[in-house]
Amino acid sequence: AGAQPSYDDVVAEVSAHLLEIGAAAGAVELWIDPGIGFGKGIEDNLRLLRRLPELCGLGIPVLLGVSRKSFIGTITGRPVED
């Protein structure tokens, strides 16, 4: 596995990236996924979830795929299968 990315402001950086993708898609209907659990530490994931309204305010539908993410098991102390 490669090194985990580092973010100065994970929400701003993910938002900017998602807006770039949205602009490139043009008129194509698009849903964006902020990538919860992919290349982000626990704090980055929690920051994205806490500030989800900002991502939803980008004007592009947001889809979260958070099932079976290891960080959820870490913060709850439960197996991710639960």
Number of C-alpha atoms within 10 A of each C-alpha: 3 5 6 10 9 11 13 8 12 17 21 14 12 17 20 14 13 20 17 11 13 19 11 10 11 9 8 9 9 13 12 18 14 21 15 20 19 11 13 18 16 15 11 19 21 17 14 23 16 11 11 15 11 14 23 14 11 15 10 15 13 18 12 13 12 13 12 13 15 15 19 18 14 12 10 9 9 11 12 14 9 7
